[in-house]
Amino acid sequence: MICAPHARAANPFRSDTNSLGLSRDLGPDLGRDRGVSASAAHNALHHSGRVLLWQGLETVAQLACDAPHIRPTDYGLGDAWCDTALRQDPRMHIDGRYVSRQPAGRVGADAPDDPGRFHGKCGALRPDPPKRALLTCDALRRTVANLMTKFALTPLAATLPSTVPFVGPETQERAMDRAFDARLGANESVFGPSPKALAAMKAAEIWMYGDPENYDLRLALAGHHGISADHIIVGEGIDGLLGYLVRLFVGQGDAVVTSDGAYPTFNYHAVGFGGTLHKVPYKDDHEDPVALFFKAKEVGAKLVYLANPDNPMGSWHDGATIKAALDDLPDGTLLILDEAYIDCAPVGTAPNIAADDPRVIRLRTFSKAYGLAGARVGYAIGAPDLIAAFNKVRNHFGMNRAAQSGALAALADQTYLQTVVSKIETARQTISEIGRENGLIPLPSATNFVALDCGRDGAHAKAVLGGLVARGIFVRMPFSAPQNRCIRVSCGTDLNLSTLRRILPDAIAAAEKG
């Protein structure tokens, strides 16, 4: 059923159209699904020589082959999907030009007899394509929906879901129509920023744009770290800097490596720029630099992401271990070393790596121990040539003047920072005690949170989390097995943690009852 090179697809809105095995009267259903008339949908679907149809979950997509200059990748049906791994509908088949729901068995004389997989690679169908991918009806429907709008999204954007890596506590509060009693899920610092930082932010002349070069803050950070300002770039939190890094390095199909279950915002950016994610498992609840670097060599990765200390487990490696592992980082691969929680970690966690080492870029933030999560201030330390490259892509006015002033004052108040670090250590001990009182196992942590092992699988941990959320306590949990046996509790005030101590037994009891 692969369309011939110059065959024109049948009109999908004729009631007797069944040459592709479609149900009758598809057009009106299609129009109703999108809230548009059949004629409008007809015009949109035939634009630029393609026909894409669907009816509910019965998805059928076909490229019209009467335009030889059109490539499958022009419509997001090629390599972008070939590198996607989703497994929900085993009856789909793809060869880069044609996608159709098929019954189990062979699809055409040359098709692989493997109805449980999608076979994807732009070009002609092959008996055993070198790339094997998995697609879903949802993925097809997203692309069709985008193609049917008036907005000319890029082929890559058309394949992406309209989602964000995290569901914010505010979203949950709106859904519950109530505020949380304790906000212990986002790893913010409930202890707040330095009073000097608050005063500086209040005094900032906010009517002016921020300094696009972040000059004063970069100069102060350089002095703090004993390096030159040319080694430092400031951005809108580590999340913003990750986006710039990926934009600089990752193109369609480029390999990147991370740990399965590590910070998801890196994945969000990598996929958003067309990168191919390769993941390695945690080892004893730690990210595994040896495995990460081996995988990078195996796939020719441009970027490797490693958080030390780690989120969501709170585990860490000493700096000497990270530095030694760098000897195995392949040439041409850049290590993104996320040190968001380094201010909470034991002395010696930060590796002794020269700021101009071209193999590494280190990411730091004011969102954790400094207490400025809402201001969105992060910075990177790297080789000057790499730092200068950020000017090619960054939002030069992304930093607001109040955030710049607050970060500058917070950095200068190291006495207050140490007070907060002491409070974090006390809160970690209290969370661990509460966990043990309720039969949970606290994992060692070098961060401002503690992962509590609920002792079973992810479903049980999710039930415990759900019980806490329902009772007014916002927490989160890892999203990949086996780490998802845990819930993750951020450090809080004495009042926050006394609330946790009171509520946790009820949440666990409710989870036990199912």
N, C-alpha and C positions, 0 to 999 in steps of 0.2 A: 504493500500500500504506500510505497514511497512515490511521491508525485514525480511525474516525468519532467524533464528539463524545461519544457515549454507548455506544460498543461496548466490551464486556468482553473482555479478552484471553483466548485459549483457555488451558486448563490445560496448562502445559508438560510435565507429568509423565505425561500419557497417552501410551501407546506409539504411538497412531495420530495424534498431533498433528503436522500438517504444514501447517496453514493459513498459517504464516509461512515456509514453506519450510525448516523445521527437519528435521534428521535424526531418525530414529525412536529411541525409548528414550533421550532426552536426559537425563532425570532422574537415573538412576543414575550416569551419567558426571559430571554436575554435582556430585552429592554426593561422589563419590570425589575430584574435583578439590579440594574444599575440606575434605575430611576430615569431612564431616557427612552425616547421613542424608538421603535424598531428601525425606522428609517435613519435616525441619527446614529444608532449603533452600527447599522449597515455601512454608512459612510466612513465612520471611524475605523471599522474593522478592515475595510478594503483599502485604506490609505497606504500608499507606498508598496502596494503589491503583496499584502499579507492578509490572511483570513484567520482570525482567532475566535473560537466559539467556546461557550460552556453553558451548561444547564445544571445549576446546583453543584453537586459533587461530581457529576458526570462530565469531566473535563476533556475537551478535545481541542488541540491546537495544531494548526498547519501553516507552514509558510507557502505562499503562492510562488511558484517557480517560473513565472513568466517574466521575471526581472533578474537575469543572470548576474547582474552586478551587485545584487543584494546578498549580503552574507548573513548567515545565521546569527552571528554575534551582534549584528545591527539591532537585533530584537531581544537581546539578552538570553538567547536560547543556546548559546554555545559554551565557551570555556568558563564563563562566569558561573554557569550552573554545573558544568562538569567537575568543578572543584568544590561543589557544595555537597555536604553529606547529610541528607535527610532521608529517613526511611519511614514512609507511612502508607504508600499505595503501591503494592508490588505489581499492579497490572499495567503500569505505565511503561512506555518504551520511547527512547529518544535516540536519533542518530545525527542530530545537529540540524536536520532540515524538517523533520516531521515528528510530531508527538501525538500519540493516540492511545486511548484506553484499549487494551487488548485482553482477551481471555488468556488463561494460562496456556502455554504451548508456544510454538514457533510463530514468528511474525514475519512472513515472507520467506523465500527460499534461502536467503543468506543470513537470516537473523540468528543470533545466539539463542539457544534454547535455555534461557535463564530468566523466566518472567519475574523472578523475585528481585531483580536489579534493574537499574536504569543504566544504559550504556551511552555515554555521552562523549562526543568529540566532533568538532566542526569538520565537515567534509562528508565523504561517502561512508556508508555503513560498512563496518568491517566485522568478520566473524568473531574476533576477540579484540575489541578496541583497547588501546593501551591505557586509556583513562576510563575508569568506571565511576559513575556518580549516582547519587540517589536524589530523586526529586519528589515533590508532593503536589497534590492538587492545589494546596494552598499557595505554593510557590508559583504555579502556573496562573492561578487566579489573581495573585498580586500583579503579575506582569500584564495580564490582560486588562485588569482594571486601570493600570497606569496608561496603557496604550489607548484605552478608550476615553481618556480625559482629553481636555484641550491643551494640557501641559506637555511640552516636548521634553520629558525627562531623559537623561542619558540612559543608554541601555543598561549600564550598571545600576544606576539608581532605581530603574524600573524593577530590578530583581530583589531589592532590599526591602525588608519589612519596616513599617513605620513604628519602630519601637526604640526604647532607650534601655541601657544596661540595667538600670535599677528602677524599682517602683518606690517613690519617695514616701516618707511617713505622712506627708501632707495629703497625698492621694488616698492613703488608707484612712486617714482621719475624715476626709470628705465622704468616703464610702460608708464609714461607720456613723457619721454625723456626730462625732465626739472627738475631743482631743485626747491624746495619750497622757497617762499620768506620769510615765517615765519614758524618756526618749533614749534608749540604750541600744540602738541598732546601726547608726551611721558612722560610728567611730569619730564623732566630733568631740571636742573638749568642753564638757559642761562646766568646767571651771573657768572658762572664759579667757579672753586675752588680758595682757597687761593693762592696768589702768592708764599707763602712759600711752599705750597704743590707742585706747579708746579716746583719750583726750586729743591725740594727734589727728585722729580721724574726724572728730567733731570740729576741730579747728581748720580742717582742709578747706580750701576755697574751691568748693565743688563746682562752681560755675565754669571753671577752667578745665580743659582737657588735661588728662595726665601726660606726663613727659613720655613721648613715644620711645625714647631710648632707655627709660627707667634708670637714668644715669646715677642718681644718688643712691638708690637701692643696690644697684650692681656694685658700685664702689664700696658700699658698706659690707656687702656680702664678700667681696674680694678680700677686704681686710679681715673679716671674721675667719675666712678659710686660709689666709696666707697665700693668695694667688692673685693674678691680675684680673681686672674687670673683663678683659677679652675672653676669659674662660667661662663667663657666666651669661646666661640669657634668662630673662624673667618672663613668665607667661601666666595665663589664666588657670592657675592650678596645674597639678601634674596631668590632669585630663586634657587640658588644652595643649600642653607641651607634647603629650603622646600623639595628639592629632597632627601637630606640625611635623613631628619626626616621621610618622608614617607617610604623610604627604611627600616629604622629601625623599624617602627611600623606596616606597612600595608602589609598583605599577601592577597592571593586570597580570595575574598569575604568579607574581613574585612570592617566594616562600618566606614565611616567618614562623618562628618557633616560640611556644610558651608551654606552661604546665597546664594539665587538664584540671580546671577548677581554680586557676589563678585569677587575678583581677580582670574582670570581663571587659573593662573599657578599652584595653589594648586590643582585644579581639574585635570589638565594635569598630574601632578605627581601621584596623587591618582589612577587615571584610569590606568596609565602606569605600576603601580605595582599590579594591579588586585583588587584595592579597590572598594567598592560600595559607590557611592555618594548619600547622602541624603541632600536635600536642604530645607531651610525655607525661607519664603518671608521677604523682608525688611518691616519695620514698620515706616511709615512716613519718608521714605528715609533714615532711619538709619538701620544698622544691629541690630538685636534684640537678645541680649545675653540670655534673658529669654527663648525665643523660641528655640534658638540654643541648650541650655543645656537640655531643655525638650526633644527635638528630640534625643539628644545624649543618654539620659536615655532610651528612647523608643526603639532605635535600637541597643543599646550596642556599641556605637561608640568608637573607639580607639582614634581618633583625632577630635577636633573641631577647625575650622579656624575662627578667628575673627580679622578684621582689625580695629584699632582705632588710629587715624582717618581712615575713610573709603575711599577706592578707588573703585568705580568711583564717588561717590556722594559728597565727601568732608565733610560729616557729622561726628560727634564725640559724644562720651559719656564722661562725667567727670570721673576721675579715681575712685572716690568713688562708682559710679554706677557699674563699672566693678568689683571692689573688692567685693562688696556686692553680685553680681550675682554669684560669684565663690562658694558661699555656696551651690548652686544648681547643681554644676558640679558633675556628678556621679563619684563614685569611679572607678578607672581604665581608666578614660578618661583624655587625656592630652589636655589642651588648648594651641593652637598656637596663641599667641597674636602678630599680625603683627603691629609694630609701626614705619613703614617706614617714616611716615610724622610727627612724634612726635616733631621734632625740629621746625616745622611750627605752632604747635598747642598752644592754650592758656595754661598758667600755671595751673596745676591741672588736665590736661588730662591724664597724666601718672599715673596709679594706684600705691599706696604705697604697693607693694607686695614684700615680702622678696625674695632675689635672689635664695635662696635654697628651695623655695616653690615647692614641687614636682608636683603640679597640673598644672603648667604654664611654658612655655618657651616663652621668648620675643625676637622678631626679630627686629633688627635695621639695618640701612644702611648708607653708605656714598654717595649714589646715588642722594639724593634729595637736601636738603639745603647745604650739603657739596660740591656739584657740581662735584662729581667724578663718574658719572654714567658709563662712558666708562672704568673705572678702575676695576669695579665689586668687590666691597668690602662691605661685610655685616658681621654682627656678631649676635650671640645669647647669651642671658643671661638665665641661668637655674641652676638647682641643679647640683652639681659636678658629681654625678654618671651619670646623663643624658648627661652632657657635655662630659664626658669621653667616652660614647658610640659612639659618632661621629667618634672616631678614628677607629672604626670597619669598617666603610664604606666610609669615606671621601677620596677625592683626596688629598693626603698629599702635593703634589706639585702644587695644583691648584691655589695658590696665587702667582702672579709674584712679583719680587722684587721691581719694580717701584711702583706698586699699594700699597704694604706694606709701602714703604717710604712716598708716597703721603698721605695715610690715617693717618699715624703717625703725619706728619706735619700739616695736616688739623685739626686734633683733638686738637693740641696744640694752634691753632690760633682761639680761641673762639671770639676774637674781630671781626675778619672778618666774622665769622658765623653770628654774630648778625647784621652785616651790610647787609648781604644777606637776613636774616629774615625780616628786615625792608623793603627791596626792594620787597620782596614777598608780604608783607602786602599792599604796595602801588599798586602793580600790580593787586592784587585781587580787590581792590577798582575800579581800572580803567576798568577791565574786567566787573565788575558788572555795572558800568556806561554805558559802550558800549552796554551791553545786554538790559538795560532798555531803552536806546535811540531807540532801534529797537523792542520794544515790547516783549522782552524775560525777564524771571524772574530769577535773579541770586539766587542760593541757598547759604545759609551760608556755609563757608568753613574754615576748620582748616588745609588746605593742601597748596600745591603750584599750585593749579588749582581751577577753579570755574566751577561748573555744571550750565549751562544755560537752563532753562525750556523753550522749544519752544512752549508750550501751546497746543499741539495736541498729536498725537500718534507717535510711532516709525518710521512709514513711512515718516511722515513729517520731523521729526528730521534728518532722514537719508538723505532726500533731501536737507536740509539746509547744512548738513555736506558735501554732495557731491558737492554742489555749492561752498563751501569754498575750498575744495581740488582742484576742477577744476580751481579755480582762484589763486592757489598758496599758500594756507594756510593749513598746516597740523594740523588737530584736530582729536579727537576721540569721541566716544559716548558709553554710557552703552549698553549692548547687551541683557538685559532682561527687559520685561515690569513689572511695569510701568516706571522704571527708564530710559528706552530708549526713553522717550519723550524729553530727554535732550541731548545737546552736551557738551563735556568736553573740556575746554580751559585752557591750562597750562599758568602759569605766564611767561611774556616775557619782553623784553626791551621796552623802549619808542618807538623805531622804529617798533618793532614787533607789538605792540598794536595799533599804528597809522595805520599800514597796515590793521589790523583787523577792525578798525573803518571805514576805507574807503571801504573795500570789503564786510563786512557783509550785508549791505542793499541790494546789488546786489544778494548775495547768497539767501537771504530770498525771494526776489522778484522772482527769478527763481524757488524756491521751491513752491511758491504760484501759479505760472503758470502751475506747473506740468511738 
